[in-house]
């Protein structure tokens, strides 16, 4: 099989994996819904932020629950726009006139007391029958995509340069792939981390033949485990809670660690 056929076969495999993965992720998101889900609407005012809104409902510790309730509904929680709507979990909204403690509210912020027990039972049942197979299938699709993508990078290194227009066009596509930052995150936390990393990322001079992958694993309770890889080498791993200030700080730190890794790799290449 010639270089052109190999390249077309690899590109077809990659696009096939991407299409299957996107539809799989969309169907997973559509099928998962909370059984215990009750909110009041708060209209954002000038000068509001998540912490001040949480304090106005009785305790600043409510900020993480409010953030989590809106990560998929508000475009930018770092910069609230007056007039936009925030979803306030029902027990936070009613905290000042209820007998609940802060701990009880944080345990079930969007459940009325009667619903919370049923919600916990239903959540446990759904986790064992639906969520684990979906995550397993997603992981298999990610592995398939990663293997095909790495094969494409290896094919670039092995491709013999030919003096015709078709081969030169293929080589240009491969050059554009080099240095990509790939987003494999699944949640708003992961997307916020990826956006921060991408905003501050700039590769070291002369660094080449690398691909950066930002991935995400579920963590118990609130939050996700985010990790960054350069090709097959992990440069950063951290468990992030839904707090945008910590997410931004972690993104900048991951940029520094990844930049340092590529610098050292380039230095070793020059020495040897």
Buried (B, 14 or more C-beta within 10 A) or exposed (E): EEBBEBBEBBBEBBEEBBEBBEEBBEEBEEEEEEBBBBBEEBEBEEEBBBBEBBBBBBBBBBBBBBBBBBBEEBEEBBEBEEEBEBBBBBBBBBBEEBEBEEEBBBBBBBBBEEBBEEBBEBBEEBEEEEBEEBBEBBEEBBEBBBEBBEBBBEBBEEBEEBEEEEBEEBBEEBEEBBBEBBBBBBBBBBBBBBBBBBEBBEBBEEBEEBBBBBBBBEBEEBBBBBBBBBEEEEBBBBEBBBBBEBBBEBBEBBBEBBBEBBBEBBEEEEEE
